[in-house]
Amino acid sequence: MSTREQNGDPDVGAAYLAFTLLSLLVLANVKKPMAGAVLLVFNFLHFVYHLTMLHMYEPPDQVLNVVLLSLLVVMSIMLVIPARRTE
């Protein structure tokens, strides 16, 4: 693993900061389904990528990667589903 991979790519860090802002906007109910769709695409592709890289990690890290990244996908799906309106 290269030093750049270990320390993280600055572009990836910028993407995570942008997604953090998007998540905060979602929590404030600004365009929730649209933001959820954006997060779903990112989180799903990120999850699939890490599934192909599990061989690089020790077993505890493999489990954590699968569990936590799949939870992000599930939470993203929940943002896309419209909330029921109670009247």
N, C-alpha and C positions, 0 to 999 in steps of 0.2 A: 504494500500500500504506500503510495507516495505521500510526501509531506502535505501537499495540497489537498489530497483526499482526507487525510487525518484532521487537518485544521478546518476543512470546509471551504468550499468555493464561495467567494464574496457574492457572486451572482445568485447563488442559492440562498444565501443569507438575506439578500435584498428581496427575493421572492417570498421568503417566510415573513419578513416584516410587512410586505404588502398583503399577504394572506391574513396576518394578524389584524391589520386595519380593516380588511374586508369582514373578518369575523366579528369585530367590534361593531361595525355598521349593521351587520345582521342581527346582533343582539339588540340593537336599537330599532329593529323592525324596518330597516330601509331596504326595500326590494329583496325581501327574504328568499323567495323561490329562485330568483335570478342569481343571487350570490351563492345560494346552496348548489346550484348547477355548476357554477365555476369551481367551487370547492370540491364538488363530487368528481369532476373531471381530473383535477389535480391529484386528489387523494387516491382515486382509483389507480391512475397511472403510476403514482409513487408506490402504492401497495404492490402492484404487479412487478415493478422494477425490483423492489426489495425481495420479493418471493424468488426471483431468479438469482439473487445474490446471497441467499441464506447460507450457502456453503462456506462463506467467508467468516461466519460468526460462530462463537461457542454456543452450545445448546441453550443456556439460559437467555442469551441475546436473540437467538432464533425465535424462541417462544415469545419474548417481549416484542420483537418486530412484528410477528404475525398478529398477536393479540391487539397491540396498540394501534397499528396501522389499519387493521380491519375495523376497529372501533371508530376511527376517523371516517372511514367510508360509510359506516352505518349512520353516524351523526350527520354526515353530509346529505345522505338520502332523506333523513328526517327534516332537513331544512327545505328540501324540494317539495315535500308533500304539503299541500295547503292545510292550514289549521281549520278545524271545524268552527263554525260561527255559532255561538249560542245567543239566542234572542230572548 
